[in-house]
Amino acid sequence: MKTKSLIVAAAAFVGLTISSAQAETLKFAFQGTLNTLDPYSLNETFTLSALGNTYEGLTRRNEKLEIEPSLAESWEVIEPNRWRFHLRKGVKFQNGNDFNAEDVAFSLKRLHSEGSDLAKRVNADVKLEIVDDYTVDFVLPSPNPILPYEWDTWYIMDKEWTEEHDAVAVTSASDTTPNYAALHANGTGPFKIVSHEPGVKTVYEKYDGWWDKPTHNLDTVEFTPIGSDATRVAALLSGELDMVYPIPVQDVKRVEDNPGTRALIGPELRTIFLGMDQMRDELLYSNVKGKNPFKDVRVRKAFYQAIDIEAIKSKVMRNLSTPSALMISPFLFARSDEFKRFPYDPKAAKALLADAGYPDGFEVGMDCPNDRYVNDEAICQAVAAMLARIGVKVDLNAQPKAKYFAKVLASGGYDTSFYLLGWTPGSFDSWNILDNLIQCRDEKGKGGAFNLGGYCNKKVDELADEILVENDQTKRDALIAEAFTISNDEVAHIPLHQQALAWGVRDGVEVAQRADNQFLFRFVTKK
């Protein structure tokens, strides 16, 4: 097994030289579907990764996840509250239109429009000023040392093309009628999408007009979603596909032992966790009427202590997971080792439920995807079985990710009582976790966009505001630790683990396995 233990090792990449290599077709499969080509529809890693082969941001990240210039050649802080970005000249969208400052301004406005799931890439109070056709200033209400950290997945759209095709309105994850931008793409990246059948097949072709020098040797890439683990692995082993992911943890050895294939195993930055509706006065899906059990920290802690995380690690994840006490990977926060999980203790959990007024437990609905994370449905089934031991009956609703996200992110209210979710901070910074998952939910978009359960502590919000503008790393880490201590003590969420990456590739295919689980074709060569 090709096991790697560090982020840099996970991002190791061999075989960039293509001077004598023949252009190739790459065929790959993922467990889930690519439902939309609108780059602002869904803040989900696979969707953003798939679209990141066609669209580009002002910045990008290399194989080691280091930030590099992309559509912006350079940037600078010219005043504490003003960042200047110098745009790359001579860049063409794939339909031949020129890229310029108007496209950046348009993309920022569309990013913050109704239906966008990526509005937090740039805070709503950040203003853009066009200096000239290839220079833009971002004016901030206060200093922000991590302003562009997530801009590699804030993809810039062609203003003319989007307006021409009446696609200015974003097709959200819960929309049932897609617009033109949801079914067609026009980026500046290394690959054009030449055909797209949602849920069936997507075909990419090399874009000869790309501004950068290709290091891949691919002419065509064909993506086919295959939800069945067995079918996906069989297609790899037979030679039908060149690359599949994820491969089930129980099939890693089989892929390793098969002549002509190998498994790429490495750590992922994503944290898998459970959330609970702590906002409504009565849960949407429960037999408890007139009140909400999850408003009581004793109930939340009881759920936490009922979960045998080591059993999930060994039996469900086959030891390809790392139990977590935090909502962020230990690779991304220097003081992570100071935090410990609440111990697994069913007796203590039952006592907490009794103290909270539920000696016989209660019934609650649970939402879970079944094709998004490694063994996601199996994890939810295990959690349900563990909670049953303390008297809690879980009604599990496991669905494909398209239906799952449309439900839990439903416009007008988060439609869930208890749920499983995974999160990779796009900035690789703790503030992203606080802002998206832990801060009080704010309809104006200031924070908590993915805080589906509605946890709220004003002190944590104050700390998050301080963290955003603090430049001293030691002081910043202390503020982060304080915020995580409060939210952990109050069981804002129940962190489970960081899952491992498990990809299967054929011999002769060299690929960068980035720890953010993005699969980018520009890092692929095929012999």
Secondary structure as UniProt FT lines:
FT   STRAND          2..3
FT   HELIX           7..10
FT   TURN            19..20
FT   STRAND          24..30
FT   TURN            39..40
FT   HELIX           45..51
FT   TURN            52..54
FT   STRAND          59..61
FT   TURN            63..64
FT   STRAND          67..69
FT   STRAND          72..79
FT   TURN            80..81
FT   STRAND          82..87
FT   TURN            89..90
FT   TURN            94..95
FT   HELIX           101..111
FT   TURN            114..115
FT   HELIX           119..121
FT   TURN            124..125
FT   STRAND          127..132
FT   TURN            133..134
FT   STRAND          135..139
FT   TURN            145..150
FT   HELIX           151..153
FT   HELIX           159..164
FT   TURN            165..166
FT   TURN            173..174
FT   HELIX           180..183
FT   STRAND          191..197
FT   TURN            198..200
FT   STRAND          201..206
FT   TURN            208..209
FT   STRAND          218..225
FT   HELIX           229..238
FT   STRAND          243..245
FT   HELIX           249..251
FT   HELIX           252..257
FT   TURN            259..260
FT   STRAND          261..276
FT   HELIX           293..295
FT   HELIX           297..306
FT   HELIX           309..311
FT   HELIX           312..316
FT   TURN            318..319
FT   STRAND          321..323
FT   HELIX           330..332
FT   TURN            334..335
FT   HELIX           336..338
FT   HELIX           346..355
FT   TURN            356..357
FT   TURN            359..360
FT   STRAND          363..369
FT   TURN            374..375
FT   HELIX           376..388
FT   TURN            389..391
FT   STRAND          393..399
FT   HELIX           401..408
FT   TURN            411..412
FT   STRAND          418..423
FT   TURN            426..427
FT   HELIX           430..433
FT   HELIX           434..438
FT   TURN            443..444
FT   TURN            449..450
FT   TURN            452..453
FT   HELIX           458..469
FT   HELIX           473..489
FT   TURN            490..491
FT   STRAND          494..506
FT   TURN            507..508
FT   STRAND          509..510
FT   TURN            515..516
FT   HELIX           521..523
FT   STRAND          525..526
//
